[in-house]
């Protein structure tokens, strides 16, 4: 019997359904629906490799169980075996895919977005984000363009496998080679999200003196005033408690930002510089290369070059960083926002693992994170403004707006070698992101305001 064919009914216009920089993401009930998830599950089941189970994880959002059920229904209708992992960090999914040689996996999460949003990330059999070719086939299936050939299996089966999270925890502990953190005072902001599944447990098992903020799974409060996008609660707790460091995660714990004992923020650029310096000093950084995105600070790039290093930039998105690292054999890469990828640890963005690495590297050298940050670079003033542009075609084709393009050129001429401008359409939200950085903070303020106003005026005109 041929497998049932799903059609794009009662869900967002399939012509508008496309994978962004981190899968599908949006408001539940409009952009993300159970009907859409059912069809995404079915078409993932059709295009993923034939052998092995498909794993599904989720963060704590209240809509997560609905979407997991719909994805599992679609996958089993396509004849696939499904393992549902329950609450877990996103990096647990690719790690377990590789361990069990699974066909692929999905993560139900909207990362740092508010609680009313959700999303679907898809991983291939190698544990990396699904490539553009397979993404295109899923999109074609949603549009009714993919051939509906019969499957070998008439039906699939689903198993609940939350027990597998213990294997992920053991891998985290092994990543620091059993180095202890006995007595080190550390604050963790678990963001009411995925990090609550294991973040405090692994630090405590290593002996750290842990203070936990927002430490329960709560889908109605995930990312609200906390986590890696709202660092003030972590900063206050670190200063009040006299901790040596603090770590904040986003909703699905694939990224992390830190605060040192003086309350200073340690972003992804600083993590790359410091961790990269440690690898460089140990002689295990191939070509002295780090991989970062176009968002990384110019001060970071110049400081790394002064150390004799090479900084390779990619478009925004950890899949672009991943591709460049694989292509060039790089050991370390990531994003300013806190997604860090290490070739020694599976090349998956993992906030908890990155936090463990920073803590153990500091403790192993007998220094604090503040001491280490003092050795880092001085960042150029940088400002990012988000301009809401609901029209997708205008947002994507902003460079065709001549007044805005002319103003970008004028700003670049004005700042010359001492600054730069980056304008890009968000891959996950209806936003145009305008970033300016320069040695002169007044130039940053001036050009950010001018460009943001121009984008709003010309891209949102009736």
C-alpha positions in Angstrom: 0.0 0.0 0.0 1.3 3.5 -0.9 2.0 5.9 2.0 -0.7 8.6 2.4 0.0 11.9 0.7 -0.3 15.1 2.8 -1.4 18.3 1.1 -0.7 21.8 2.4 -4.2 22.6 3.7 -5.1 24.6 6.8 -1.6 25.8 7.3 0.6 28.8 6.2 0.8 29.3 2.5 3.3 26.6 1.4 4.9 29.0 -1.0 5.9 31.1 2.0 7.1 28.1 4.0 10.9 28.0 3.8 13.8 27.2 6.0 15.6 30.2 7.5 19.0 30.4 9.1 17.9 28.0 11.8 15.0 26.0 10.4 11.3 27.0 10.6 10.3 29.4 13.3 7.4 31.7 14.1 4.2 32.4 16.1 2.3 29.2 17.0 -1.1 29.1 15.5 -0.2 31.2 12.5 3.4 30.6 11.2 3.8 27.3 13.1 0.8 25.0 13.3 0.2 21.3 14.1 -0.9 20.8 10.5 2.3 22.2 9.2 4.3 20.1 11.7 2.4 16.9 10.6 3.4 17.6 7.0 7.0 18.5 7.8 7.3 15.3 9.7 5.9 13.3 6.8 8.3 14.9 4.3 11.3 14.6 6.6 10.4 10.9 6.8 10.4 10.7 3.0 13.7 12.6 2.3 15.9 11.4 5.3 18.1 8.3 4.7 16.2 5.0 4.8 17.8 3.4 7.8 17.7 4.1 11.5 15.3 5.9 13.8 14.5 9.7 13.7 15.0 11.5 17.0 12.9 14.3 18.2 13.8 16.6 21.1 12.0 19.7 22.5 12.5 22.7 24.8 10.0 23.7 27.5 7.5 25.7 25.5 3.9 24.7 26.2 3.3 24.2 22.4 6.1 21.7 22.2 4.2 18.5 23.0 1.6 19.3 20.4 4.3 19.8 17.7 6.3 16.8 18.8 3.1 14.7 18.5 2.3 16.1 15.0 5.9 15.5 13.8 5.9 12.0 15.1 2.6 11.3 13.4 3.9 12.5 10.1 7.1 10.5 10.5 5.3 7.3 11.4 2.9 7.8 8.5 6.0 7.9 6.3 7.0 4.5 7.7 9.7 5.8 10.1 10.7 4.7 13.5 10.7 7.7 15.9 12.4 8.2 19.3 11.1 11.1 21.3 13.6 12.4 23.7 11.5 14.9 25.7 13.0 18.0 27.2 16.6 18.3 26.2 19.2 20.8 24.8 19.3 21.0 21.1 22.9 19.6 20.9 21.7 16.4 22.5 19.9 15.6 19.3 22.9 15.6 16.9 25.1 13.9 19.5 22.6 11.0 19.9 22.1 10.8 16.1 25.8 10.2 15.7 26.0 7.8 18.7 23.2 5.5 17.4 23.7 6.1 13.7 20.2 7.4 13.3 18.7 8.6 10.1 18.3 12.2 11.4 16.5 14.2 14.0 14.3 17.2 14.8 14.3 19.7 17.6 11.2 21.6 18.5 12.3 25.0 19.7 12.3 28.7 18.9 15.6 29.2 20.5 15.7 32.7 22.1 12.3 33.8 20.8 9.4 34.5 23.2 7.2 31.8 24.7 4.4 32.2 22.1 6.7 31.2 19.3 8.1 27.8 18.4 10.0 26.2 15.6 11.5 23.1 14.0 15.2 22.4 13.4 16.1 19.4 11.3 19.4 17.4 11.4 20.7 14.9 8.9 22.3 11.5 9.5 25.7 13.1 10.3 24.2 15.3 13.0 24.6 18.5 11.1 21.8 20.9 10.2 20.0 19.6 7.2 21.6 20.7 3.9 19.9 23.0 1.4 19.2 20.2 -1.1 17.2 18.1 1.4 15.5 21.3 2.8 14.4 22.1 -0.8 12.9 18.7 -1.2 10.9 19.1 2.1 9.7 22.5 0.9 8.8 21.0 -2.5 6.8 18.3 -0.7 4.9 21.0 1.3 4.1 22.7 -2.0 2.8 19.4 -3.5 5.7 19.2 -6.0 7.6 16.2 -4.5 6.7 12.8 -6.1 4.5 10.7 -3.9 6.1 7.3 -4.7 5.2 4.3 -2.5 7.3 3.6 0.6 8.6 0.1 1.5 7.0 0.4 4.9 3.3 1.0 5.4 3.6 2.4 8.9 6.2 3.4 11.5 6.4 3.2 15.3 7.2 5.8 18.0 9.1 5.1 21.3 9.7 7.4 24.2 13.4 7.6 25.0 14.0 10.3 27.6 16.5 7.9 29.2 19.0 8.8 26.4 19.6 12.2 28.0 21.9 10.5 30.5 24.3 9.6 27.7 24.4 13.3 26.7 25.2 14.2 30.3 28.1 11.8 30.4 29.5 13.2 27.2 29.4 16.7 28.8 31.4 15.4 31.8 33.9 13.7 29.5 34.4 16.9 27.5 36.5 18.4 30.4 38.5 15.2 30.9 37.2 14.8 34.4 38.8 18.0 35.6 37.1 19.1 38.8 35.6 22.5 39.7 35.5 21.9 43.4 34.3 24.9 45.4 34.3 27.3 42.4 31.3 29.7 42.9 29.3 29.7 39.6 25.9 31.2 38.8 23.8 29.5 36.1 20.8 31.2 34.4 18.9 28.2 32.9 16.2 30.4 31.3 13.3 28.2 32.3 14.3 26.2 29.2 16.2 23.2 27.9 19.2 23.8 30.1 17.1 22.9 33.1 17.3 19.3 31.9 21.0 18.9 32.8 22.9 22.3 33.3 23.0 22.4 37.1 23.5 18.7 37.4 26.8 18.5 35.4 28.3 21.6 37.1 27.3 20.2 40.5 28.7 16.7 39.7 32.1 18.4 39.0 32.0 20.0 42.4 31.1 23.6 41.6 29.3 25.7 44.1 26.3 26.4 42.0 23.6 29.1 42.3 20.7 28.5 39.9 18.5 31.1 38.4 15.2 30.3 36.5 16.0 26.6 37.1 12.7 24.9 36.3 11.2 24.0 33.0 8.5 26.6 32.4 7.2 27.1 28.9 5.3 30.2 29.8 8.3 32.0 31.0 11.1 30.7 28.7 13.4 33.6 27.7 11.2 36.2 29.5 13.6 38.7 31.2 16.3 36.1 31.6 18.8 33.9 29.7 21.4 34.9 27.2 19.2 37.7 25.7 18.6 39.3 29.2 21.8 39.2 31.2 21.1 41.7 34.0 19.6 39.0 36.4 22.8 36.9 35.9 25.0 39.9 36.3 23.3 41.0 39.6 23.5 37.5 41.0 27.2 37.1 40.2 28.0 40.4 41.9 25.8 39.9 44.9 27.1 36.4 45.5 30.7 37.1 44.8 30.9 34.4 42.2 33.9 34.1 39.9 31.7 33.6 36.8 28.2 33.2 35.5 26.7 31.5 32.5 23.3 32.2 30.7 21.7 30.0 28.1 19.0 30.6 25.5 15.8 28.6 25.4 17.3 25.5 23.8 20.7 25.8 25.3 22.7 25.7 22.1 24.3 29.0 22.9 25.7 30.7 26.0 26.9 34.1 27.1 29.0 34.6 30.3 29.5 37.3 32.9 32.8 37.6 34.8 33.2 38.2 38.5 33.2 42.0 37.9 30.0 41.9 35.9 31.5 42.2 32.5 29.9 40.4 29.6 31.8 37.7 27.8 30.2 37.3 24.4 30.9 34.7 21.7 33.7 36.8 20.2 35.6 36.8 23.5 34.9 33.1 23.9 36.5 32.4 20.5 39.5 34.7 21.2 40.2 33.2 24.6 39.5 29.5 23.8 41.3 30.0 20.5 44.3 31.5 22.3 44.5 28.5 24.6 44.4 26.1 21.6 47.0 28.2 19.8 49.3 28.2 22.8 49.0 24.5 23.0 49.8 24.1 19.3 46.5 22.4 18.4 44.9 25.1 16.3 45.3 24.2 12.6 46.5 27.2 10.4 45.9 29.4 13.5 42.4 29.7 12.0 39.2 30.7 13.7 35.8 30.8 11.9 33.3 33.6 12.8 30.5 35.4 11.1 30.1 38.9 9.5 28.7 40.0 12.9 31.9 39.5 14.8 33.6 42.6 16.1 36.4 44.3 14.1 38.4 44.7 17.3 38.4 40.9 17.7 39.6 40.4 14.1 42.5 42.8 14.5 43.5 41.4 17.9 43.5 37.9 16.5 45.5 38.9 13.5 48.0 40.6 15.9 48.5 37.1 17.5 49.4 35.7 14.0 45.9 34.2 13.6 43.5 34.1 10.6 39.9 35.0 11.1 37.6 33.6 8.4 34.2 35.2 8.2 31.0 33.5 7.0 27.3 34.6 6.6 25.3 34.6 9.8 24.1 31.2 11.0 25.9 28.3 12.7 25.4 26.1 9.6 27.6 28.5 7.6 30.3 28.3 10.4 30.0 24.6 10.4 30.4 24.3 6.6 33.5 26.5 6.7 35.0 24.6 9.6 34.5 21.2 7.8 35.8 22.6 4.5 39.0 24.1 6.0 39.6 21.7 8.9 39.2 24.5 11.5 39.2 23.5 15.2 37.0 26.3 16.6 34.3 28.7 15.3 31.2 30.4 16.3 29.0 33.5 16.5 29.1 36.6 18.6 25.7 35.6 20.0 27.3 32.6 21.8 27.0 29.7 19.4 30.4 28.0 19.6 31.4 25.0 17.6 34.5 22.8 18.4 35.7 20.1 16.1 37.0 18.2 19.2 33.4 18.1 20.6 31.2 17.1 17.7 30.9 20.4 15.8 27.5 21.2 17.4 26.7 24.5 19.1 26.4 23.6 22.7 26.0 26.2 25.4 26.5 23.9 28.4 29.6 22.4 26.9 31.1 25.8 26.1 30.4 27.0 29.7 32.1 23.8 31.0 35.1 24.5 28.8 35.5 28.1 29.9 35.1 27.2 33.6 37.6 24.3 33.4 40.2 26.2 31.3 40.1 29.1 33.9 40.2 26.8 36.9 43.0 24.7 35.4 45.2 27.7 35.0 44.4 28.9 38.5 42.8 32.2 37.2 39.4 33.7 37.3 37.3 34.5 34.2 38.0 38.2 34.9 41.7 37.6 34.8 41.3 35.8 31.5 39.1 38.5 30.1 41.7 41.1 30.8 43.9 39.3 28.3 41.2 39.5 25.6 40.7 42.2 23.0 39.1 45.7 23.3 35.9 45.7 21.2 35.1 48.5 18.8 31.8 50.2 19.7 29.1 48.3 17.9 25.3 48.9 17.8 22.6 46.7 16.3 19.1 48.0 15.5 16.2 45.8 14.4 13.8 47.5 12.0 10.5 45.7 11.6 9.8 45.1 7.9 6.7 42.8 7.5 7.0 42.6 3.7 9.2 39.6 3.1 10.2 40.6 -0.5 11.2 44.1 0.5 13.1 42.8 3.5 15.0 40.3 1.5 15.7 42.7 -1.4 16.7 45.7 0.8 19.8 46.3 -1.3 17.5 47.1 -4.3 16.2 50.1 -2.3 18.4 52.8 -3.9 18.1 55.4 -1.1 19.1 52.9 1.6 21.9 51.4 -0.5 23.3 54.9 -1.2 23.2 55.8 2.5 25.1 52.6 3.3 27.8 53.5 0.8 28.0 57.1 2.3 28.4 55.6 5.8 31.2 53.3 4.7 33.0 56.1 2.9 32.7 58.3 6.0 34.2 55.7 8.4 36.7 54.3 5.9 39.0 51.7 7.5 37.9 52.6 11.0 34.4 51.2 10.7 31.9 49.0 8.8 28.2 48.6 8.1 26.3 45.4 8.0 22.6 45.3 6.9 20.9 42.0 6.6 17.4 40.4 6.6 16.8 38.2 9.6 16.4 34.5 8.7 14.0 33.9 11.6 12.0 37.1 12.2 10.4 39.9 10.2 13.3 42.2 10.9 16.0 44.0 9.0 19.1 44.1 11.1 21.2 47.2 10.9 24.7 47.0 12.5 27.3 49.7 12.6 30.7 49.5 14.3 33.6 52.0 14.4 36.4 53.3 16.4 34.4 56.5 17.0 31.3 55.8 19.1 29.7 59.0 17.9 29.9 57.7 14.3 28.2 54.4 15.5 25.3 56.3 17.0 24.9 58.7 14.0 25.0 56.1 11.3 22.9 53.5 13.1 20.1 56.1 13.6 20.3 57.4 10.0 20.3 53.9 8.5 17.5 52.6 10.7 15.3 55.6 9.9 16.0 55.2 6.2 15.1 51.5 6.3 11.8 52.2 8.1 10.9 55.0 5.8 11.6 53.4 2.4 11.0 49.7 3.1 7.7 50.2 4.9 6.3 52.9 2.6 2.8 52.3 1.4 
